[in-house]
Amino acid sequence: MIFKFNNLLAQNNCIHGITSKMDTQTQKFSLAMHTGENIDISFSNRLKAIDMLNISQNTKIILASQTHSSNVVIVDEMNSRGWESMSDAISDCDALICSKSGVLIGVMTADCVPILLFDTQKNVVAAVHAGWKGTKANIVAESVKVMRENFGCENIIAGIGPSICKCCYEVDDKLAGEFSGIYRDCVTIVDGKYMLDLQLINRLQLLDAGLKDENIEMSNICTACENKSYFSYRKENGCSGRFGSFIGLV
């Protein structure tokens, strides 16, 4: 199963898709190569995912070694990296930006927020991985800033993908306090527990970065609530599986 955003589907020169968890596939269709799973199986799953996305096997695919940082890298090469193994992945990076056709960029998640960006006029794409650390560091707004400063992007549309939602994401009082001062509506207390809405925070950060509200599409999918279809680190008590969110120019 591949999830796609309606706003990105409407763009003729952009291709994207988010994979899922599937019990009928080996390793439940995990694409992870950094969590101790069988790398050969993960690569086989990656090749299947490319077929499901209807992408040419000649497409160059670039992934990063995600570290929950606020680091943004502009991809300016035409060689696959981090695809067949993690040994050549872009190091210490959680957001990739690309303006080249024939290149697919992506992020791997299992609760963290995957965000796909596309400038409809400048033909620039970005794939962002925002866990609580990246969200706290405003990585999605930083990605928009890099797109704007380097490519003049002012017409960005966004898709916020499947990720853990407020009803399932309990945090301690310290972390809740670090967000509640700025994003008060994104922290609620339920039965004495602090619940954090990372999806909404990233939406608000995109709005603060200048995106129009109507240009931000939410998947409205919680990885913990819909754990049969998506990997959830929290729900599965530390799962090794990851699904991928990809975007590129055709």
N, C-alpha and C positions, 0 to 999 in steps of 0.2 A: 504494500500500500504506500502510495506517495501522496503527501499533503501538499497542496498548492494554494497560494493566496490569489484571490480574485483580482486585486489591483495589479499584481505582477503578471498574471496571466494575460491581462489586456495589453501588455507591451510586446510588440512583435520582435524586437531585437534583444529581448532578455529571456533567459531560460533559468528555471529554478525548481526546487523541490526539496521536500523533507521526508526522509525515510522513516520507517516505523519498526516496531518489534513484531516478529512473526514466529509463532511457535512451530510452524511447519518448516522453517528453515534452520540450517545448522547454526548453532550458537544464537538462536532466535533472531538471526539476521543482524547481529551486532557488527558494526564497522570498526570497532576499537582495535587499535594496535599498541596501546600503551597501558593496558590494564591486566596483562597476564593471560589473555585469551590466545588461542592458536592463531598465529599471524597468517598462515596460509589460508585458513578458513575465513578470516576477516577480509583478506584480499579478494577471495572468491566472492564473498558477499558484496564487496565494493564494486566488483565488475558487474554483478547482477543488478546492483543499484543503478549503475550507469545505463544499463539496458532499459531499466524501468523508467528512467528519466528521459529516454529516447535521445541519448547523447552519443556522439561518435566516439569510438574507442581511441581515436586520434586526438581527442581533446586533451589538453594539458590540465592536470588537476593539482592544485596547490593547497596544502594544509599546513597548519602551524602546530608547534609543540605548545599547547595551551598551559598557562601557568597562573591563571586568575590574576593577570596583570592588567594594566591600563595601556599596554603598548599596542600601537597601530602601525602596520607595515603596508607600504604601497608595493604591490607586485608589479615588477617591470620586466619580467623574464618570460620566456616561452618554453620552460622545462617543468615537467611535473616534479613536485617536491612533497614529501610526506605521504605519498600515495601508496607506493609498494612497500615502504617501511618508514618508520619514524626517524631513521638515521639522518635523512636529508631534509626533514621538515624545517620550516622557518622557526627559529628558536625564540623562546620567551615572548610569545605574541598571542593576543587574544582578539585581534581584529585585522582582517585583510581587506585591502582595497585594490581594485583592478579596473583598468580602462581598455584592456586588450581583448579583442575578439578571439574565440577559440581557447579561452582559458576559463576553467571553473574553479572557484574558491569555495571553501566551506569550513564549518566548525562542527565539532562533535559534542553532544550534550546528553545528560540523563537527569535533568531537573533544572540546571542552569538555563538562562534565557537565550535562545538563539534569535538573532535579529538580522534580517536581510534588507539591504538598502539598494535603491536604484535611482539615479538621476535621469529623468526622462528626456532631458535636453542634451546633456553632456555625455550620456552613455558611459556612466561610471557605476560600478557595483561595489558593495561591501558585504562581508559576512562577519558578524560580531558575536562573541561569546561573553555573556554577562552573568556571572555568578554574583553572590553578594559582594565580594571584594571588588569585582569589576564594576558593578553597579554603584557601589560607594564611591569609586574613583571616576564615575561618570564616563565610562568607556564609550557608550553609544554616542554621547554628545561630542566626545573627542574625535570619534570617527567622522561625524558630520563636519566638524571643524577642519579635519585634514582633507576631506573631499572638497570643501569650499575653498580652502586656501590654495590647494594644489591644482584643482581642476575647474574652479569657478562654479561649483554645483549650487544651484538655488532652487531646483525643482525635484527634490528628493521624495520618493514614496518609500514606505517601510512596511515590513511584515514582522510581527512579533510572534514567534513560533511556540510550539508546545513546550511547556515548562511548569514547574511546580507552582501552584496557585496559593493564594492567601489561606484558604481553608485547610491546607495540608502542610504549610511551612512554618513550623514553630521555631522561634529563636529565643535566646536568652534576653534578659532585660537590658543588658549592656548593649547588645547589637540593636535591639529595638530602639533604644535611646539615641543611637547614632543616626538613625533614619527619621525618627519621629519629629525632630526639631524642624526639618525641612519638608518632610512628606508626612504630615500628621495623619492624613486620611489613609495612608498606606500601612499603618500599624494599628491593629485592633487587639483587644484583650478578650479572650473567650475562655471562660472557666478558669480564670487566673493565668492563662497561657498567652504569650505574646505571639501574634501571627503577623507575618510580613508579606506584603504584596509586591514581589519583585517585578511582575509583569506591568503593573500600573506605574511603578516608579520609572521604569524604562520608557513607558509611554510619555510620562510627564517630562522626562529628560529630553525626549525628542521634540516635544512641544516647546520647551525652553530653548532648544537649539534652533528653533525657527520653522520646524515642519508644521504644515497645516493639519488640523485635527482629522479632516476627511482623507488625508493621505496616509494615515497610519491604520493598518488593518491588524486586528488581533485574531489569533487562531482560536482563542477561547477554549483551549485544550489544556487540562492539567495532567501532567505526566503521572502524578500519584493517583489521581482519581481514575485515570484511564491507563492503568499500568499494564493491562493486557495488550495495549497497542503501542506503548512507549516505555522505554527504560526509565526507571526512577531510582536514583541512588538512595533517596530517603525511604521510599516505600519498600524497597527490596533489601534494606539494611546493608547497603554497600555493594550494589551490583557491579559487575565488570562490563556490562554491555553499554554501548553508546549508539545513538542514531545520529544521522548526519543531516545538516542543513546546507544546501548548495545554491550558488547563484553564479551566473556568468553571462557573457555577451555572445550573440550568435552573428 
